Amino acid sequence: MKKTFTIFLVSLVPFFVFADQGGPDQWGYTWKDSNEPDGPVYNWIDIESEFGIEVKLLQDDNIRGPFQMNFDFPYYWYTVNEFYVGSNGYISFQYGNLASPFPFSPSTTPPNDLIGAFVNDLTFAGTNDSAACYYWVNGAKDTLIVSYINVPYFDTNVDGQSGNNTFQIILSAVDSSITFQYKDVTPVSPYSGASAVGIENYSGDIGLFYNTFTYQSPPANSAIKFYPPTNPTLEVTDAFVVYNDNPETGAIFLVGNSGTPHNLTTLVKNGGNIPTGQFNVQATLNDPMGNQVVNEFVLIDSLQPSETQLITFAQQLNPTVIGTYKFTANTQLPGDDVNSNNNKNQEIITVDTTQSEILLSYNDDENSIFSVNWVGDQGGVGTYFIPPFYPVTLTKIHYWIASNYSFAGMSGRVFDDDGVNGLPFTMYDSVYLSPNDINVGTWTDIELPNPVVITSGGFYVSWDMQGTGITLGNTGNPVSNRSFEVFDNGWGVYRYRPDYDPMITATIVAAGFPTELTNLPVNTLQLGVYPNPANDITSISYSSPSTESVWFIVSDIQGKVLQRINLSQGKTAMKQFTLNTEKYSPGIYLIELMCGKSKKIEKLLIQE
Protein backbone atom coordinates (compact mmCIF):
# COMPACT_ATOMS: atom_id res chain seq x y z
CA MET A 1 0.00 0.00 0.00
CA LYS A 2 1.30 3.46 -0.86
CA LYS A 3 1.28 6.12 1.81
CA THR A 4 0.73 9.74 0.89
CA PHE A 5 3.99 11.68 1.22
CA THR A 6 3.02 15.20 2.24
CA ILE A 7 5.57 17.24 4.15
CA PHE A 8 4.37 19.18 7.18
CA LEU A 9 6.80 20.28 9.85
CA VAL A 10 4.76 18.68 12.60
CA SER A 11 4.95 15.32 10.81
CA LEU A 12 8.73 15.34 10.86
CA VAL A 13 8.96 14.70 14.61
CA PRO A 14 7.59 11.87 16.74
CA PHE A 15 3.82 11.94 17.12
CA PHE A 16 4.19 10.26 20.50
CA VAL A 17 7.06 10.51 22.91
CA PHE A 18 7.19 8.66 26.19
CA ALA A 19 10.04 8.94 28.64
CA ASP A 20 11.83 5.95 27.18
CA GLN A 21 10.75 5.63 23.53
CA GLY A 22 9.59 7.65 20.54
CA GLY A 23 8.58 7.69 16.91
CA PRO A 24 7.84 6.64 14.29
CA ASP A 25 8.95 9.18 11.71
CA GLN A 26 7.41 9.04 8.23
CA TRP A 27 9.73 6.25 7.13
CA GLY A 28 9.06 4.24 10.26
CA TYR A 29 12.13 4.66 12.48
CA THR A 30 11.49 4.43 16.22
CA TRP A 31 13.79 4.77 19.21
CA LYS A 32 14.09 3.32 22.69
CA ASP A 33 16.54 4.12 25.44
CA SER A 34 18.12 1.93 28.08
CA ASN A 35 15.39 2.81 30.60
CA GLU A 36 12.88 0.88 28.48
CA PRO A 37 12.54 -2.80 29.55
CA ASP A 38 13.09 -4.10 26.02
CA GLY A 39 15.39 -1.25 25.01
CA PRO A 40 19.15 -1.36 24.48
CA VAL A 41 21.52 -2.28 27.29
CA TYR A 42 24.36 0.15 27.92
CA ASN A 43 27.61 -1.69 27.19
CA TRP A 44 30.50 0.56 26.24
CA ILE A 45 32.73 -0.84 23.47
CA ASP A 46 36.39 0.16 23.72
CA ILE A 47 37.56 0.53 20.12
CA GLU A 48 40.86 2.18 21.09
CA SER A 49 42.12 -1.21 22.29
CA GLU A 50 40.69 -2.79 19.12
CA PHE A 51 43.02 -0.72 16.95
CA GLY A 52 40.48 1.96 16.14
CA ILE A 53 41.68 4.52 13.59
CA GLU A 54 42.09 8.04 14.94
CA VAL A 55 40.23 10.81 13.10
CA LYS A 56 42.96 13.42 12.90
CA LEU A 57 42.73 17.20 12.48
CA LEU A 58 39.33 17.65 14.07
CA GLN A 59 39.23 21.18 15.45
CA ASP A 60 36.38 23.53 16.31
CA ASP A 61 33.37 23.39 13.95
CA ASN A 62 34.91 21.29 11.20
CA ILE A 63 34.47 17.94 9.46
CA ARG A 64 36.84 15.21 8.26
CA GLY A 65 36.42 12.48 5.68
CA PRO A 66 35.08 10.74 3.76
CA PHE A 67 36.05 7.46 5.41
CA GLN A 68 35.15 4.06 3.97
CA MET A 69 32.78 1.76 5.86
CA ASN A 70 33.63 -1.26 3.69
CA PHE A 71 30.01 -2.39 3.78
CA ASP A 72 26.61 -1.08 2.69
CA PHE A 73 24.48 0.21 5.52
CA PRO A 74 20.72 0.58 4.91
CA TYR A 75 19.63 4.07 5.95
CA TYR A 76 16.06 5.13 5.25
CA TRP A 77 15.32 3.75 1.76
CA TYR A 78 18.90 3.90 0.44
CA THR A 79 22.32 2.58 1.41
CA VAL A 80 25.49 4.39 2.44
CA ASN A 81 29.08 3.13 2.47
CA GLU A 82 31.21 6.13 3.41
CA PHE A 83 30.90 8.78 6.09
CA TYR A 84 32.21 12.08 7.41
CA VAL A 85 32.97 12.85 11.05
CA GLY A 86 31.89 16.22 12.43
CA SER A 87 33.68 17.79 15.38
CA ASN A 88 30.30 18.71 16.86
CA GLY A 89 29.19 15.16 17.72
CA TYR A 90 27.72 13.69 14.53
CA ILE A 91 28.53 11.68 11.44
CA SER A 92 27.07 12.44 8.03
CA PHE A 93 26.83 10.97 4.57
CA GLN A 94 27.11 14.32 2.81
CA TYR A 95 29.88 16.92 2.96
CA GLY A 96 28.91 19.85 5.13
CA ASN A 97 29.57 21.41 8.52
CA LEU A 98 26.87 21.53 11.20
CA ALA A 99 27.49 24.43 13.58
CA SER A 100 25.55 26.53 16.08
CA PRO A 101 22.59 27.02 16.27
CA PHE A 102 21.80 23.30 16.40
CA PRO A 103 18.32 22.00 15.46
CA PHE A 104 16.34 19.63 17.68
CA SER A 105 14.22 18.42 14.75
CA PRO A 106 14.91 17.58 11.08
CA SER A 107 15.73 20.56 8.88
CA THR A 108 16.06 20.96 5.12
CA THR A 109 18.82 23.51 5.73
CA PRO A 110 22.17 21.93 4.77
CA PRO A 111 23.96 19.88 5.88
CA ASN A 112 21.63 16.88 5.81
CA ASP A 113 21.96 13.07 5.91
CA LEU A 114 23.05 13.23 9.55
CA ILE A 115 23.31 10.86 12.49
CA GLY A 116 23.76 13.00 15.58
CA ALA A 117 24.60 11.33 18.88
CA PHE A 118 25.50 14.46 20.86
CA VAL A 119 25.24 17.52 18.62
CA ASN A 120 26.61 20.57 20.38
CA ASP A 121 29.38 23.15 20.27
CA LEU A 122 32.15 20.66 20.99
CA THR A 123 35.80 21.40 20.35
CA PHE A 124 39.02 19.53 19.71
CA ALA A 125 40.99 22.80 19.69
CA GLY A 126 41.13 23.58 23.40
CA THR A 127 44.22 23.40 25.56
CA ASN A 128 44.77 21.10 28.53
CA ASP A 129 42.33 18.45 27.30
CA SER A 130 42.69 14.99 25.75
CA ALA A 131 39.90 15.12 23.16
CA ALA A 132 40.12 12.39 20.54
CA CYS A 133 37.92 10.57 18.03
CA TYR A 134 38.29 7.05 16.61
CA TYR A 135 36.41 4.84 14.18
CA TRP A 136 36.49 1.07 13.78
CA VAL A 137 34.96 -1.49 11.41
CA ASN A 138 34.70 -5.06 12.66
CA GLY A 139 36.21 -8.08 10.89
CA ALA A 140 32.85 -9.23 9.58
CA LYS A 141 32.47 -5.82 7.92
CA ASP A 142 28.94 -5.26 9.15
CA THR A 143 29.47 -2.84 12.06
CA LEU A 144 30.92 0.68 12.28
CA ILE A 145 31.68 2.36 15.61
CA VAL A 146 32.70 6.02 15.96
CA SER A 147 33.81 7.03 19.46
CA TYR A 148 34.28 10.56 20.80
CA ILE A 149 36.61 10.45 23.81
CA ASN A 150 36.91 13.21 26.46
CA VAL A 151 35.57 15.91 24.16
CA PRO A 152 34.80 19.24 25.90
CA TYR A 153 32.57 22.14 24.90
CA PHE A 154 33.89 25.33 23.35
CA ASP A 155 34.33 28.05 25.97
CA THR A 156 35.90 31.50 26.20
CA ASN A 157 38.00 30.74 29.28
CA VAL A 158 41.78 30.58 29.18
CA ASP A 159 41.73 26.96 27.95
CA GLY A 160 39.08 27.56 25.30
CA GLN A 161 37.09 24.59 26.60
CA SER A 162 35.09 23.20 29.51
CA GLY A 163 33.20 20.02 30.37
CA ASN A 164 33.86 16.45 29.28
CA ASN A 165 31.87 14.11 27.03
CA THR A 166 32.55 10.54 25.92
CA PHE A 167 30.03 8.83 23.63
CA GLN A 168 29.86 6.56 20.59
CA ILE A 169 27.80 5.88 17.46
CA ILE A 170 27.23 2.25 16.37
CA LEU A 171 25.86 1.34 12.93
CA SER A 172 24.99 -2.35 12.54
CA ALA A 173 24.12 -3.76 9.12
CA VAL A 174 23.01 -6.96 10.88
CA ASP A 175 19.69 -5.36 11.85
CA SER A 176 20.13 -1.91 10.22
CA SER A 177 20.02 -0.29 13.66
CA ILE A 178 21.72 2.84 15.00
CA THR A 179 22.84 2.91 18.64
CA PHE A 180 24.25 5.75 20.72
CA GLN A 181 26.11 5.05 23.97
CA TYR A 182 27.05 7.68 26.57
CA LYS A 183 29.89 7.04 29.01
CA ASP A 184 30.51 10.55 30.40
CA VAL A 185 28.27 13.56 29.89
CA THR A 186 28.35 17.21 30.92
CA PRO A 187 24.64 17.98 30.40
CA VAL A 188 24.81 21.61 29.22
CA SER A 189 27.33 23.59 27.17
CA PRO A 190 28.20 27.22 28.00
CA TYR A 191 26.68 28.66 24.81
CA SER A 192 24.39 26.06 23.19
CA GLY A 193 22.54 24.40 26.06
CA ALA A 194 21.63 20.71 25.80
CA SER A 195 22.84 18.43 23.01
CA ALA A 196 20.55 17.48 20.11
CA VAL A 197 20.18 13.74 19.47
CA GLY A 198 18.62 12.32 16.31
CA ILE A 199 18.74 11.27 12.67
CA GLU A 200 17.56 12.75 9.38
CA ASN A 201 17.51 11.66 5.75
CA TYR A 202 19.42 13.05 2.75
CA SER A 203 17.03 15.97 2.21
CA GLY A 204 16.22 16.74 5.84
CA ASP A 205 12.50 16.34 5.14
CA ILE A 206 12.22 13.22 7.29
CA GLY A 207 13.89 12.45 10.59
CA LEU A 208 13.48 11.50 14.22
CA PHE A 209 14.97 13.13 17.31
CA TYR A 210 15.25 11.82 20.85
CA ASN A 211 14.80 15.14 22.64
CA THR A 212 12.65 17.32 20.39
CA PHE A 213 10.30 18.10 23.27
CA THR A 214 12.49 17.68 26.35
CA TYR A 215 15.61 19.60 25.20
CA GLN A 216 17.65 17.52 27.64
CA SER A 217 20.95 15.76 26.97
CA PRO A 218 21.09 11.98 27.49
CA PRO A 219 22.55 10.98 30.87
CA ALA A 220 25.86 9.19 31.42
CA ASN A 221 25.91 5.38 31.39
CA SER A 222 22.93 5.19 29.05
CA ALA A 223 22.12 4.07 25.51
CA ILE A 224 19.61 5.03 22.80
CA LYS A 225 18.78 2.76 19.86
CA PHE A 226 17.03 3.69 16.61
CA TYR A 227 15.14 0.82 14.96
CA PRO A 228 14.27 0.74 11.24
CA PRO A 229 10.74 -0.22 10.17
CA THR A 230 10.09 -3.92 9.62
CA ASN A 231 7.89 -3.46 6.55
CA PRO A 232 8.13 0.12 5.27
CA THR A 233 5.32 1.14 2.95
CA LEU A 234 6.26 4.73 2.12
CA GLU A 235 6.92 5.38 -1.57
CA VAL A 236 9.05 8.44 -2.26
CA THR A 237 9.23 10.22 -5.61
CA ASP A 238 12.20 12.56 -5.82
CA ALA A 239 14.57 13.72 -8.55
CA PHE A 240 17.10 16.30 -7.47
CA VAL A 241 20.18 18.22 -8.57
CA VAL A 242 23.31 16.86 -6.91
CA TYR A 243 25.61 19.59 -8.23
CA ASN A 244 26.43 21.95 -11.07
CA ASP A 245 29.91 21.65 -12.63
CA ASN A 246 31.72 20.30 -9.55
CA PRO A 247 30.75 18.36 -6.40
CA GLU A 248 30.33 21.50 -4.29
CA THR A 249 28.73 23.61 -7.04
CA GLY A 250 31.70 25.85 -6.30
CA ALA A 251 32.15 29.13 -8.14
CA ILE A 252 34.68 29.20 -10.97
CA PHE A 253 36.64 31.91 -12.75
CA LEU A 254 36.88 32.00 -16.55
CA VAL A 255 38.98 34.07 -18.92
CA GLY A 256 36.70 36.73 -20.39
CA ASN A 257 36.57 37.33 -24.14
CA SER A 258 38.64 34.19 -24.66
CA GLY A 259 36.53 32.92 -27.52
CA THR A 260 36.39 29.56 -25.74
CA PRO A 261 32.86 28.52 -24.73
CA HIS A 262 32.30 26.86 -21.36
CA ASN A 263 30.18 23.72 -20.99
CA LEU A 264 27.32 23.81 -18.49
CA THR A 265 27.01 20.47 -16.69
CA THR A 266 24.68 19.12 -14.01
CA LEU A 267 24.46 15.83 -12.12
CA VAL A 268 20.93 14.71 -11.27
CA LYS A 269 19.83 11.78 -9.11
CA ASN A 270 16.77 9.76 -8.24
CA GLY A 271 16.64 10.20 -4.47
CA GLY A 272 13.40 8.26 -4.10
CA ASN A 273 12.72 4.55 -3.83
CA ILE A 274 10.70 4.07 -7.05
CA PRO A 275 11.62 4.76 -10.71
CA THR A 276 11.07 8.37 -11.72
CA GLY A 277 9.58 8.08 -15.17
CA GLN A 278 10.33 10.89 -17.62
CA PHE A 279 11.13 14.39 -16.39
CA ASN A 280 12.77 17.58 -17.60
CA VAL A 281 15.90 19.25 -16.31
CA GLN A 282 16.06 22.97 -17.08
CA ALA A 283 19.24 25.03 -17.32
CA THR A 284 19.17 28.82 -17.24
CA LEU A 285 22.08 31.25 -17.37
CA ASN A 286 21.90 34.94 -16.58
CA ASP A 287 24.71 37.28 -17.63
CA PRO A 288 26.17 40.04 -15.42
CA MET A 289 23.37 42.43 -16.45
CA GLY A 290 20.70 39.91 -15.49
CA ASN A 291 19.80 38.98 -19.07
CA GLN A 292 18.89 35.33 -19.63
CA VAL A 293 21.34 34.03 -22.24
CA VAL A 294 20.68 30.28 -21.86
CA ASN A 295 17.35 28.50 -21.41
CA GLU A 296 17.42 24.80 -22.24
CA PHE A 297 15.38 21.72 -21.31
CA VAL A 298 16.78 18.17 -21.35
CA LEU A 299 14.38 15.23 -21.13
CA ILE A 300 15.50 12.41 -18.81
CA ASP A 301 13.90 9.13 -19.82
CA SER A 302 13.83 7.52 -16.36
CA LEU A 303 16.11 6.96 -13.38
CA GLN A 304 16.09 3.96 -11.08
CA PRO A 305 16.37 4.54 -7.31
CA SER A 306 19.80 6.03 -6.46
CA GLU A 307 20.72 6.23 -10.17
CA THR A 308 22.49 9.39 -11.37
CA GLN A 309 22.91 11.00 -14.77
CA LEU A 310 25.41 13.67 -15.80
CA ILE A 311 23.99 16.20 -18.26
CA THR A 312 26.06 18.40 -20.56
CA PHE A 313 23.72 21.01 -21.98
CA ALA A 314 23.93 21.86 -25.67
CA GLN A 315 23.90 25.60 -25.01
CA GLN A 316 27.16 26.97 -23.65
CA LEU A 317 28.43 29.99 -21.78
CA ASN A 318 30.22 32.32 -24.17
CA PRO A 319 32.25 34.61 -21.87
CA THR A 320 31.82 37.79 -23.88
CA VAL A 321 30.81 39.96 -20.91
CA ILE A 322 33.06 40.54 -17.89
CA GLY A 323 31.39 39.91 -14.54
CA THR A 324 29.26 37.38 -12.66
CA TYR A 325 27.02 34.85 -14.40
CA LYS A 326 24.40 32.78 -12.55
CA PHE A 327 23.87 29.19 -13.74
CA THR A 328 20.73 27.47 -12.39
CA ALA A 329 19.70 23.85 -12.89
CA ASN A 330 16.23 22.66 -11.93
CA THR A 331 14.61 19.21 -11.91
CA GLN A 332 10.93 19.13 -12.93
CA LEU A 333 9.63 15.70 -11.98
CA PRO A 334 5.81 15.42 -11.94
CA GLY A 335 4.61 14.53 -8.47
CA ASP A 336 7.98 15.23 -6.85
CA ASP A 337 7.56 14.77 -3.09
CA VAL A 338 10.63 16.78 -2.11
CA ASN A 339 10.86 20.26 -3.59
CA SER A 340 13.61 21.59 -1.34
CA ASN A 341 16.40 19.96 -3.40
CA ASN A 342 15.26 20.64 -6.97
CA ASN A 343 17.53 23.64 -7.64
CA LYS A 344 21.24 24.42 -7.61
CA ASN A 345 22.77 27.81 -8.41
CA GLN A 346 26.38 28.26 -9.47
CA GLU A 347 28.35 31.48 -9.61
CA ILE A 348 30.61 31.82 -12.67
CA ILE A 349 32.89 34.87 -12.88
CA THR A 350 34.62 36.02 -16.06
CA VAL A 351 37.69 38.20 -15.57
CA ASP A 352 39.49 40.63 -17.86
CA THR A 353 42.96 39.15 -18.38
CA THR A 354 44.11 42.13 -20.46
CA GLN A 355 44.50 44.08 -17.21
CA SER A 356 47.92 44.11 -15.56
CA GLU A 357 46.25 43.14 -12.26
CA ILE A 358 43.31 40.73 -12.07
CA LEU A 359 40.93 40.77 -9.11
CA LEU A 360 39.45 37.43 -8.02
CA SER A 361 36.22 38.23 -6.19
CA TYR A 362 32.94 36.49 -5.39
CA ASN A 363 31.34 39.72 -4.16
CA ASP A 364 30.12 41.16 -7.48
CA ASP A 365 30.89 44.76 -6.41
CA GLU A 366 28.20 44.60 -3.72
CA ASN A 367 28.24 46.35 -0.38
CA SER A 368 28.25 44.41 2.87
CA ILE A 369 24.77 43.25 3.94
CA PHE A 370 25.84 41.10 6.89
CA SER A 371 28.91 40.94 9.12
CA VAL A 372 30.47 38.13 11.11
CA ASN A 373 32.82 37.54 14.01
CA TRP A 374 33.11 34.87 16.67
CA VAL A 375 32.65 34.68 20.42
CA GLY A 376 35.98 35.38 22.11
CA ASP A 377 39.00 36.99 20.54
CA GLN A 378 40.00 34.27 18.07
CA GLY A 379 38.63 32.66 14.95
CA GLY A 380 38.03 33.81 11.43
CA VAL A 381 36.72 32.95 7.99
CA GLY A 382 38.37 31.97 4.74
CA THR A 383 37.82 31.69 1.00
CA TYR A 384 39.15 29.34 -1.67
CA PHE A 385 40.19 30.65 -5.09
CA ILE A 386 41.04 28.73 -8.28
CA PRO A 387 42.67 31.02 -10.88
CA PRO A 388 41.30 30.94 -14.44
CA PHE A 389 44.75 30.23 -15.91
CA TYR A 390 48.30 29.33 -14.87
CA PRO A 391 50.83 30.35 -13.81
CA VAL A 392 49.79 33.37 -11.78
CA THR A 393 51.40 35.33 -8.98
CA LEU A 394 49.25 36.20 -5.97
CA THR A 395 50.34 39.70 -4.96
CA LYS A 396 47.59 41.18 -2.75
CA ILE A 397 44.71 40.13 -0.50
CA HIS A 398 41.79 42.34 0.50
CA TYR A 399 39.20 42.43 3.30
CA TRP A 400 36.05 44.49 3.89
CA ILE A 401 36.03 45.26 7.62
CA ALA A 402 32.48 46.18 8.61
CA SER A 403 33.25 47.37 12.16
CA ASN A 404 36.01 47.45 14.75
CA TYR A 405 34.49 48.78 17.95
CA SER A 406 37.20 47.47 20.26
CA PHE A 407 40.09 48.65 18.08
CA ALA A 408 41.37 45.09 17.48
CA GLY A 409 44.03 43.89 15.10
CA MET A 410 43.68 41.21 12.41
CA SER A 411 45.78 38.84 10.35
CA GLY A 412 45.61 37.67 6.77
CA ARG A 413 47.02 34.28 5.83
CA VAL A 414 47.52 32.45 2.52
CA PHE A 415 47.62 28.64 2.21
CA ASP A 416 48.27 26.08 -0.49
CA ASP A 417 45.51 23.53 -1.20
CA ASP A 418 47.92 20.65 -0.63
CA GLY A 419 46.15 19.18 2.41
CA VAL A 420 43.94 16.11 2.62
CA ASN A 421 41.09 16.33 0.07
CA GLY A 422 42.43 19.67 -1.17
CA LEU A 423 42.11 21.48 2.16
CA PRO A 424 44.69 24.04 3.33
CA PHE A 425 47.99 22.79 4.69
CA THR A 426 51.16 24.66 3.71
CA MET A 427 51.05 28.31 4.76
CA TYR A 428 52.54 30.58 2.11
CA ASP A 429 52.40 33.84 4.04
CA SER A 430 50.94 35.55 7.10
CA VAL A 431 50.57 39.30 7.66
CA TYR A 432 49.44 41.02 10.88
CA LEU A 433 47.72 44.42 10.76
CA SER A 434 47.53 46.70 13.77
CA PRO A 435 44.26 48.58 14.40
CA ASN A 436 45.74 51.73 12.85
CA ASP A 437 46.31 49.89 9.56
CA ILE A 438 42.71 48.67 9.23
CA ASN A 439 40.09 50.55 7.21
CA VAL A 440 36.50 50.28 8.46
CA GLY A 441 33.53 50.40 6.09
CA THR A 442 35.72 49.89 3.05
CA TRP A 443 38.49 47.64 1.76
CA THR A 444 41.70 46.96 3.66
CA ASP A 445 44.46 45.96 1.26
CA ILE A 446 47.49 43.84 2.12
CA GLU A 447 50.41 43.64 -0.29
CA LEU A 448 52.07 40.30 0.31
CA PRO A 449 55.73 40.63 1.30
CA ASN A 450 56.27 37.23 -0.32
CA PRO A 451 54.17 37.02 -3.52
CA VAL A 452 53.07 33.46 -4.25
CA VAL A 453 53.37 31.77 -7.66
CA ILE A 454 50.46 29.39 -8.34
CA THR A 455 51.09 26.83 -11.08
CA SER A 456 48.13 24.50 -10.48
CA GLY A 457 45.11 24.06 -8.22
CA GLY A 458 44.09 26.93 -6.00
CA PHE A 459 44.85 28.79 -2.78
CA TYR A 460 43.09 29.75 0.44
CA VAL A 461 42.95 33.19 2.05
CA SER A 462 41.89 33.55 5.68
CA TRP A 463 40.83 36.50 7.84
CA ASP A 464 41.77 35.98 11.48
CA MET A 465 40.49 38.07 14.38
CA GLN A 466 43.12 39.35 16.79
CA GLY A 467 40.68 40.64 19.40
CA THR A 468 36.97 41.12 20.03
CA GLY A 469 34.62 43.51 18.28
CA ILE A 470 36.11 43.37 14.78
CA THR A 471 33.74 42.08 12.08
CA LEU A 472 34.07 41.10 8.42
CA GLY A 473 31.47 42.05 5.80
CA ASN A 474 29.48 39.51 3.79
CA THR A 475 27.51 39.70 0.54
CA GLY A 476 24.50 37.68 -0.62
CA ASN A 477 23.43 35.54 -3.57
CA PRO A 478 24.74 34.19 -5.80
CA VAL A 479 27.19 32.56 -3.42
CA SER A 480 30.48 30.88 -4.22
CA ASN A 481 30.22 27.74 -2.04
CA ARG A 482 33.94 28.33 -1.47
CA SER A 483 33.74 29.80 2.06
CA PHE A 484 35.03 28.41 5.35
CA GLU A 485 35.19 29.26 9.01
CA VAL A 486 38.64 29.11 10.54
CA PHE A 487 39.94 28.44 14.03
CA ASP A 488 43.73 28.45 14.14
CA ASN A 489 44.59 25.83 11.46
CA GLY A 490 41.20 24.12 11.49
CA TRP A 491 38.96 24.83 8.49
CA GLY A 492 35.27 23.92 8.38
CA VAL A 493 32.50 24.74 5.92
CA TYR A 494 31.14 28.24 6.64
CA ARG A 495 27.86 27.88 8.51
CA TYR A 496 26.38 30.76 6.47
CA ARG A 497 27.65 29.39 3.14
CA PRO A 498 24.18 28.78 1.61
CA ASP A 499 23.33 32.50 1.87
CA TYR A 500 26.48 34.61 2.22
CA ASP A 501 30.05 35.07 1.02
CA PRO A 502 32.72 36.66 3.23
CA MET A 503 34.18 39.76 1.63
CA ILE A 504 37.66 38.47 0.93
CA THR A 505 39.27 39.03 -2.47
CA ALA A 506 42.68 38.46 -4.05
CA THR A 507 44.76 40.14 -6.74
CA ILE A 508 46.81 38.08 -9.18
CA VAL A 509 49.09 38.87 -12.10
CA ALA A 510 50.18 36.58 -14.89
CA ALA A 511 53.43 34.90 -13.86
CA GLY A 512 54.56 33.59 -17.22
CA PHE A 513 56.27 36.73 -18.51
CA PRO A 514 59.67 37.94 -17.36
CA THR A 515 59.16 41.05 -15.21
CA GLU A 516 60.75 43.40 -17.73
CA LEU A 517 58.09 42.58 -20.34
CA THR A 518 55.36 44.39 -18.44
CA ASN A 519 56.62 47.78 -19.61
CA LEU A 520 57.02 46.88 -23.28
CA PRO A 521 54.84 48.67 -25.85
CA VAL A 522 51.70 46.91 -27.02
CA ASN A 523 53.25 46.25 -30.45
CA THR A 524 55.74 43.79 -28.95
CA LEU A 525 55.47 40.02 -29.33
CA GLN A 526 55.64 38.47 -25.85
CA LEU A 527 56.58 34.94 -24.73
CA GLY A 528 56.92 33.46 -21.25
CA VAL A 529 57.72 29.94 -20.04
CA TYR A 530 57.02 28.82 -16.46
CA PRO A 531 58.16 26.76 -14.67
CA ASN A 532 61.57 26.60 -16.25
CA PRO A 533 63.25 24.14 -15.62
CA ALA A 534 60.23 21.86 -16.07
CA ASN A 535 59.43 18.22 -15.45
CA ASP A 536 56.20 16.88 -16.98
CA ILE A 537 54.45 20.13 -17.93
CA THR A 538 55.15 23.82 -18.31
CA SER A 539 52.92 26.81 -18.96
CA ILE A 540 53.34 28.97 -22.05
CA SER A 541 52.21 32.62 -21.92
CA TYR A 542 52.05 34.73 -25.05
CA SER A 543 50.51 37.74 -26.73
CA SER A 544 50.69 39.18 -30.24
CA PRO A 545 49.92 42.65 -31.63
CA SER A 546 49.78 41.47 -35.26
CA THR A 547 46.85 40.32 -37.39
CA GLU A 548 48.98 37.49 -38.81
CA SER A 549 49.05 33.86 -37.65
CA VAL A 550 50.90 33.05 -34.43
CA TRP A 551 53.03 29.90 -34.54
CA PHE A 552 54.49 28.05 -31.58
CA ILE A 553 57.52 25.83 -32.29
CA VAL A 554 59.53 23.44 -30.13
CA SER A 555 63.02 22.53 -31.40
CA ASP A 556 65.97 20.63 -30.00
CA ILE A 557 69.26 22.39 -29.40
CA GLN A 558 70.42 21.48 -32.94
CA GLY A 559 67.39 23.23 -34.42
CA LYS A 560 65.34 20.14 -35.37
CA VAL A 561 61.62 21.00 -35.17
CA LEU A 562 59.82 18.62 -32.81
CA GLN A 563 56.42 20.29 -32.54
CA ARG A 564 54.62 23.07 -34.40
CA ILE A 565 51.25 24.58 -33.35
CA ASN A 566 49.17 27.30 -35.05
CA LEU A 567 47.94 29.17 -31.97
CA SER A 568 45.76 31.91 -33.40
CA GLN A 569 45.29 34.57 -36.01
CA GLY A 570 44.71 38.24 -35.28
CA LYS A 571 45.63 40.43 -32.36
CA THR A 572 45.88 38.33 -29.22
CA ALA A 573 45.77 39.54 -25.64
CA MET A 574 47.65 37.59 -23.02
CA LYS A 575 46.86 33.86 -23.23
CA GLN A 576 48.18 30.73 -21.56
CA PHE A 577 48.26 27.06 -22.42
CA THR A 578 49.92 24.01 -20.92
CA LEU A 579 52.71 22.27 -22.82
CA ASN A 580 53.13 18.57 -22.07
CA THR A 581 56.90 18.01 -21.87
CA GLU A 582 56.70 14.43 -20.64
CA LYS A 583 57.36 13.08 -24.13
CA TYR A 584 60.70 14.90 -24.39
CA SER A 585 63.96 13.53 -23.00
CA PRO A 586 65.77 15.60 -20.37
CA GLY A 587 67.83 18.38 -21.93
CA ILE A 588 67.73 21.90 -23.38
CA TYR A 589 65.10 22.86 -25.96
CA LEU A 590 64.23 26.03 -27.86
CA ILE A 591 60.74 27.48 -27.47
CA GLU A 592 59.91 29.82 -30.36
CA LEU A 593 56.99 32.16 -30.99
CA MET A 594 56.61 33.51 -34.55
CA CYS A 595 54.18 36.06 -35.95
CA GLY A 596 54.91 37.45 -39.41
CA LYS A 597 58.49 38.74 -39.29
CA SER A 598 58.53 38.93 -35.49
CA LYS A 599 60.11 36.17 -33.42
CA LYS A 600 60.73 35.41 -29.73
CA ILE A 601 62.90 32.52 -28.51
CA GLU A 602 63.34 31.13 -25.00
CA LYS A 603 65.42 28.20 -23.77
CA LEU A 604 63.57 25.47 -21.85
CA LEU A 605 65.37 23.01 -19.60
CA ILE A 606 63.52 19.71 -19.13
CA GLN A 607 64.58 17.70 -16.09
CA GLU A 608 63.97 14.09 -15.13
Secondary structure, 3 states (H helix, E strand, C coil): CCECCCCCHHHHCCCCECCCEECCCCCCCEEEECCCCCCCCCCCCCCCCCCCEECCCCCECCEEEEEEEEEEEEECCEEEEEEEEECCCEEECCCCCCCCCCCCCCCCCCCCCEEEEEECCEECCCCCCCCEEEEEECCCCCEEEEEEEEEEEECCCCCCEEEEEEEEEEEECCCCEEEEEEEECCCCECCCECCEEEEECCCCCCEEECCCCCCCCCCCCEEEEEECCCCCCECCCCEEEEEECCCCCCCEEEECCCCCCECCEEEEEECCCCCCCCEEEEEEEECCCCCEEEEEEEEECCCCCCCEEEEECCCCECCCCCEEEEEEEEEECCCCCCCCCCEEEEEEEEECCCCCCEEECCCCCCCCCEEECCCCCCCEEEEEECCCCCCEEEEEEEEEEEEECCCCEEEEEEEECCCHHHCCCCEEEEEEECHHHCCCCEEEEEEEEEEEEECCCCEEEEEEEECCCEEEEEECCCCCCCEEEEECCEEEECCCCCCCEECEEEEEEECCCCHHHHHCCCCCCEEEEECCCECCEEEEEEEECCCCEEEEEEEECCCCEEEEEEEEECCEEEEEEEEECCCCCCEEEEEEEEECCEEEEEEEEECC
